[in-house]
């Protein structure tokens, strides 16, 4: 208004400019909160690295963002840990312990507390629940009026889909637990999601209080030192915090990273370094942060529902894979070669496929004498090399079959032990300004995030796995048809029908937010 009034008074304003100005003012009015319902926020971080557990490369953190309106509150916690319960250092008592304490201390309803694990494989302190409450307490005590803005960044150079589609119709995944299939069997790779959902919280003096960024990727690249690390998202957060200065806290929320690895995950020629990838992610966040315009906000909504999902029964698949295991084992046939004789022989036959056993003149001489001794030796050795390589390939396939078979059997045993055909999970919905987020406790795969975002038709939609519990991998119905060939479809307790149930619920929650 300060600029509009003098312009009107000077009568130098033209009609089109007036329309633009009024319509802009109107949209600003629609999101501008009145002073008494404007959201407040506070943020804090507490280090949770277990320094007794071995060498430390970089610190792990629990971070808490508390957002409040006069009638509602949201506690959003991120932890540099593999999962919220079930696997790793954080036990199944962690989530209820933290929520009970927050209810006792601050009256915050448990259903308004969201805890997301980055899924880095760092080792956290055993008193992580106390440290989490400590972080929330600091965030509660430092509430101030904030303005909020959303932006969509992009980073497509640090991640790769780890599911490889083979010509056989099967899919296998890129893991350290087993070898990749031969190159000629690989047909294609799955998609990544380059989107970085970013929520910026500005103080009233314009400085940045906090940046929440949401991305899909396993932070498991590791560091050259081999020490405890928050991995690539720890480095990304550090870049963001150091660049924005002050007490700015950057919170990473893991998205649908179930089938997404850091790029060059299987590299063995140079040390794998999460810092390089993390710096790239951090810079991509900062590029967008600079463009985000924050406004006063009053929109804060939380939905928390229990969803009953069918558990999978993979006994048929287990039977099938045991048969395959036996078949592979029985197909192994000994040759005269061992590793010591095989390697130099193979190098020789690769180096000079035409005259591997001797210089070419020896073969020419052989033509004169008509004995063909070298040619016969070469045919024999080539067959031995092929047979030895076939054994190696069979053993590599066995490592894949056995690893995934163990996962199927483990989850089958837990199905039997549970005595139940269903599992109940927590699904949370959050509306914060323009942003809508839906959470799930499993490792959602990237096609799930991509599909739900497309169906929701709203760029400010964020889908987060790894939240409020842990129920292993959660792949699509189609990915589950591949059970036994990749980790995501083997390390899974859900039946294929789980996905449409979750998808409908997620879309319903997004509509309600
Ligand atoms: Zn994982």
Boltz pocket constraint, residues with backbone or C-beta under 6 A from the ligand:
constraints:
  - pocket:
      binder: B
      contacts: [[A, 119], [A, 218], [A, 257], [A, 258], [A, 443]]
      max_distance: 6.0
